[in-house]
Amino acid sequence: MTWIAKPALRHPSLACNKVGFTRRDYEGKISTLCAGCGHDSISAAIIQACWELDIQPHRVAKLSGIGCSSKTPDYFLGQSHGFNTVHGRMPSVLTGANLANRELLYLGVSGDGDSASIGMGQFVHALRRGVNMAYIVENNGVYGLTKGQFSATADQGSVSKRGVVNADSPIDLVGLALQLGATYVARGFSGDKRQLVPLIKGAIAHRGAAFIDVISPCVAFNNHDGSTKSYAWVREHNEAVNRLDVIPPRAEIAVDYAPGTTVEVEQHDGSRLRLHKLDADHDPRDRVAAMNHLQARQARGEVVTGLLYVDPQAGDLHEHLRTVATPLNALREDVLVPGPDVLAKINAALR
């Protein structure tokens, strides 16, 4: 129903954020996904996060691949830049766009088929290079567009809607992101908006490769007894390590908590992540501890959610490559083509 336009009228009592936009201004077209799909809840969380962060929609570039998840950028931030790429190739296109114009906020939306199968190589290199982006995988464990075959993230032993048992070992994108060097790693659940919205806000504010794996049940093919990606199963087995608040730098910071129950992490832009620890032993600044915690809980059949790891001092691809501060697409020809003398010096240095 994307051809049906949403009403353009706005009720005069709708609240505006600091940049003058209502929450409705961050919406997109009408969703064509199945009623109850977890992906629509993720879209709603992205809308809420961007509105609360006072982001100007035209400063956002949203990119996706192919699949149910990759349709969702059409349903949020209708006034932003968007590009729907080839299946599994979103990370490389996002990397190129980020190198050309570092002044935009980059939001990559993908799925478990798009990133964990055909796009695995792209996923790996975007994270290890530290591309400055918020990379969200909407993970339902199935290929929803082709009638519910197991994806690479489906848990071993899980049962399909047709009664087939999955014999393959799953790919854990969160564990992989930790190994690859992503500097903001989290897992959320589409049925827990209270946790998901702050996780997305923290990822957008983070400089470097921020990755969020969101368990998002497919109501058509993976929300039945025997599924480990259903609403009921995830709610029953969810083990949240923390609750997250994002405090922008302009807000007054008032701290009132019992010792040992809250951790604050200041990010590069001055915003603070206030982590209310539900697991007293988890330190989100320790990558090795996060990997160990993830493995231990998985062995017990639990789905770990929350902010698992963050590096507040992280750099990004532009810092690694030492690019100029001016966006590359704004450089003049006399800077991009300095002449034969400069080229001769470069060639001489390589001999």
C-alpha positions in Angstrom: 0.0 0.0 0.0 2.9 2.3 -0.5 0.9 4.1 -3.2 -1.5 5.3 -0.6 -0.3 8.6 0.7 -0.4 9.3 4.4 -2.5 12.4 5.4 -0.5 15.6 5.1 -2.4 17.3 7.9 -0.7 17.7 11.2 -2.7 18.3 14.4 -1.6 21.6 15.9 -1.1 20.1 19.3 1.6 17.7 18.1 4.8 18.3 20.1 7.9 19.5 18.3 11.5 18.7 19.1 14.4 21.2 19.3 14.7 21.5 15.5 11.0 22.1 15.0 9.9 18.6 13.7 7.0 16.5 15.0 7.3 12.8 15.3 5.1 12.5 12.2 7.8 14.3 10.2 10.1 11.3 10.7 7.6 8.8 9.3 7.7 7.4 5.8 5.2 5.5 3.6 2.5 3.0 4.7 4.1 -0.3 5.5 3.3 -3.3 3.3 4.7 -5.9 5.8 2.5 -8.4 7.5 0.5 -7.0 10.4 2.4 -7.7 13.6 5.8 -8.0 11.9 8.7 -7.1 14.2 10.3 -5.0 11.5 7.5 -2.4 11.8 8.3 -2.1 15.5 12.0 -1.4 14.6 10.9 1.3 12.2 8.9 2.9 14.9 11.9 2.7 17.3 14.1 4.4 14.7 11.5 7.2 14.2 11.3 7.7 17.9 15.1 7.7 18.3 15.7 10.3 15.6 12.9 12.5 16.9 14.3 12.5 20.4 17.8 13.2 19.1 16.6 16.3 17.3 18.1 15.0 14.0 17.3 16.9 10.9 15.9 14.3 8.5 17.9 15.6 5.5 21.1 14.9 7.3 20.4 11.1 7.3 21.4 8.7 4.6 19.6 5.3 4.9 20.8 2.4 2.9 19.6 -1.2 2.6 19.9 -4.4 0.6 17.2 -6.8 -0.4 14.6 -8.6 1.8 11.7 -7.8 4.1 14.1 -5.8 6.3 15.5 -3.9 3.5 12.0 -2.6 2.5 11.6 -0.9 5.9 13.7 2.3 5.1 10.7 3.3 2.9 8.6 3.4 6.1 10.7 5.9 8.1 12.5 9.2 7.6 10.7 10.0 4.3 12.6 13.3 4.1 16.0 11.7 4.3 18.4 10.4 1.6 17.8 6.7 0.7 19.4 4.0 -1.5 18.2 0.4 -1.9 21.2 -1.5 -3.1 21.8 -5.0 -4.5 21.3 -8.0 -2.3 24.0 -8.1 0.3 25.9 -5.1 -1.0 24.6 -2.4 1.2 27.9 -2.1 3.3 30.1 -1.3 0.4 27.7 1.3 -1.0 27.4 2.8 2.4 31.2 2.9 2.8 31.6 4.7 -0.5 28.9 7.2 0.4 30.5 7.8 3.8 33.9 8.4 2.2 32.4 10.9 -0.2 30.4 12.8 2.4 31.4 12.4 6.0 28.9 15.0 7.2 25.8 12.8 6.8 24.5 10.4 9.5 24.6 6.9 8.0 22.0 4.3 8.8 22.4 0.8 7.3 19.4 -1.5 7.5 19.8 -5.2 6.7 18.5 -8.6 7.5 19.9 -12.0 8.5 19.8 -13.3 4.9 21.1 -10.0 3.5 24.1 -9.8 6.0 24.7 -13.4 7.2 24.6 -15.1 3.9 25.2 -13.4 0.5 26.4 -10.2 2.2 28.7 -11.8 4.8 31.9 -10.6 3.2 30.5 -7.1 3.0 29.4 -7.1 6.6 32.8 -8.3 7.8 34.8 -5.6 6.1 32.5 -2.7 6.9 32.8 -3.5 10.6 36.6 -4.2 10.7 37.2 -0.9 8.8 35.3 1.1 11.4 32.9 2.8 9.0 31.0 5.5 10.9 27.5 4.2 10.8 24.7 2.6 12.7 24.3 -0.9 11.2 21.0 -2.5 12.2 20.2 -6.1 11.3 16.5 -7.1 11.6 17.0 -10.8 12.5 14.0 -13.2 12.1 15.9 -16.4 11.3 14.0 -17.0 8.0 13.8 -15.9 4.4 10.4 -14.3 4.7 10.1 -13.2 1.0 10.7 -16.8 -0.2 8.3 -18.5 2.1 10.2 -19.3 5.3 13.4 -21.3 4.6 15.9 -21.2 7.5 18.5 -18.4 7.3 22.1 -18.6 8.5 21.1 -17.2 11.9 18.5 -19.9 12.6 19.3 -21.8 15.8 20.3 -25.4 15.5 17.4 -27.6 16.6 14.7 -24.9 15.9 11.7 -26.1 14.0 10.2 -24.5 10.9 6.5 -23.8 10.5 6.3 -26.9 8.3 8.0 -29.1 10.9 11.5 -29.2 9.5 14.3 -29.3 12.1 17.3 -27.1 11.4 20.5 -29.1 11.6 23.0 -26.3 10.8 24.9 -24.3 13.4 23.9 -20.7 13.5 26.0 -17.6 12.7 26.0 -15.2 15.7 26.3 -11.8 14.2 26.8 -10.2 17.6 29.7 -12.5 18.5 31.2 -11.9 15.0 30.9 -8.1 15.4 32.8 -8.3 18.7 35.6 -10.3 17.0 35.8 -8.0 14.0 36.4 -4.9 16.2 33.0 -3.1 16.1 33.2 -0.4 18.7 29.5 -0.4 19.7 27.8 -3.8 19.8 24.3 -4.4 21.1 21.3 -6.7 20.7 17.7 -5.7 21.0 14.3 -7.2 20.7 11.6 -5.7 18.5 9.0 -6.4 21.3 11.0 -4.3 23.8 10.8 -0.7 22.6 11.8 0.7 26.0 15.2 -1.0 25.5 15.5 -0.7 21.7 15.0 3.1 21.3 18.0 4.0 23.6 20.2 1.4 21.9 19.5 3.0 18.5 20.1 6.5 19.9 23.4 5.4 21.3 24.4 3.8 18.0 23.6 7.0 16.1 25.6 9.1 18.5 28.6 6.8 18.4 31.6 7.5 16.2 32.8 4.3 14.5 31.2 1.0 13.5 28.0 0.6 15.6 26.1 -2.7 15.2 22.7 -3.7 16.6 21.3 -7.2 16.1 17.5 -7.0 16.6 15.5 -10.2 17.1 12.4 -9.5 15.0 9.9 -12.3 14.8 8.4 -13.2 11.5 4.7 -13.6 12.2 4.1 -15.4 8.9 6.8 -18.1 9.1 8.7 -18.0 12.4 6.4 -17.2 15.4 5.2 -20.7 16.3 6.0 -23.4 18.9 9.5 -24.7 18.1 10.8 -21.4 16.8 13.6 -19.7 18.8 12.9 -16.3 17.1 9.2 -16.1 18.2 7.8 -13.4 20.4 7.0 -15.9 23.2 10.4 -17.7 23.1 12.5 -14.5 23.1 10.4 -13.0 26.0 10.8 -16.2 28.0 14.6 -16.5 27.4 15.6 -12.8 27.3 18.5 -12.0 29.6 19.1 -8.2 29.5 22.5 -7.1 30.8 21.5 -3.4 31.2 19.1 -0.6 30.5 20.4 2.4 28.6 19.7 6.1 28.7 21.3 8.6 26.3 22.0 12.0 27.7 22.7 14.7 25.1 25.6 17.1 26.0 23.2 20.1 26.2 21.1 18.5 29.0 21.8 18.9 32.7 23.5 15.8 34.0 22.2 14.8 37.4 23.3 11.5 38.9 21.4 9.8 41.6 22.0 6.1 42.0 23.3 3.6 44.4 27.0 2.7 44.0 27.6 -0.2 41.7 24.3 -0.1 39.9 25.0 2.4 37.1 27.9 3.0 34.7 28.3 6.2 32.7 30.3 6.3 29.4 31.0 9.6 27.8 31.1 9.5 24.0 33.1 11.7 21.6 30.4 14.2 21.1 29.9 14.8 24.8 26.7 12.7 25.1 26.7 10.1 27.8 25.4 6.6 27.9 24.0 5.9 31.3 23.9 2.1 31.8 21.6 0.7 34.5 23.3 -2.6 35.2 21.0 -5.6 35.5 23.9 -8.0 35.5 26.3 -6.8 38.2 29.3 -8.6 36.6 29.0 -7.2 33.1 31.3 -4.4 32.1 30.3 -3.0 28.6 33.8 -1.5 28.2 35.5 -4.9 28.2 35.4 -6.6 24.8 36.7 -10.0 26.0 34.3 -10.1 28.9 31.4 -9.3 26.5 32.4 -12.2 24.3 32.7 -14.6 27.3 29.4 -13.5 28.7 27.7 -14.0 25.4 29.0 -17.5 25.0 28.2 -18.5 28.6 24.6 -17.3 28.3 24.1 -18.9 24.9 25.2 -22.2 26.3 22.3 -21.8 28.8 19.8 -21.1 26.0 19.4 -17.4 26.8 19.1 -14.5 24.4 21.4 -11.7 25.7 20.1 -8.2 25.0 21.3 -4.7 25.9 24.6 -2.8 25.2 27.2 -5.5 25.2 30.3 -3.5 24.3 31.2 0.2 23.7 34.6 1.9 23.1 34.1 5.6 23.9 37.4 6.5 22.4 36.8 4.8 19.0 37.9 6.3 15.7 36.4 5.8 12.3 37.5 5.0 8.7 38.2 8.7 8.0 40.5 8.9 11.0 42.3 5.7 9.9 42.8 6.9 6.4 43.7 10.4 7.5 41.3 12.1 5.1 40.8 15.8 5.0 38.0 17.4 7.1 36.3 18.7 4.0 33.9 16.1 2.4 35.6 14.6 -0.6 32.6 15.4 -2.8 33.1 19.1 -2.0 36.7 19.4 -2.9 37.6 21.6 -5.9 39.3 20.2 -9.0 42.5 22.1 -8.3 42.8 20.2 -5.0 41.8 16.8 -6.4 44.1 17.2 -9.5 47.2 19.0 -8.1 49.3 18.5 -11.2 52.2 16.5 -12.6 54.8 17.8 -10.1 52.9 16.5 -7.1 52.2 13.2 -8.9 56.0 12.8 -9.7 56.8 13.3 -6.0 54.3 10.6 -5.0 55.7 8.2 -7.6 59.2 8.9 -6.4 58.3 8.1 -2.8 57.0 4.7 -3.8 60.1 3.6 -5.6 
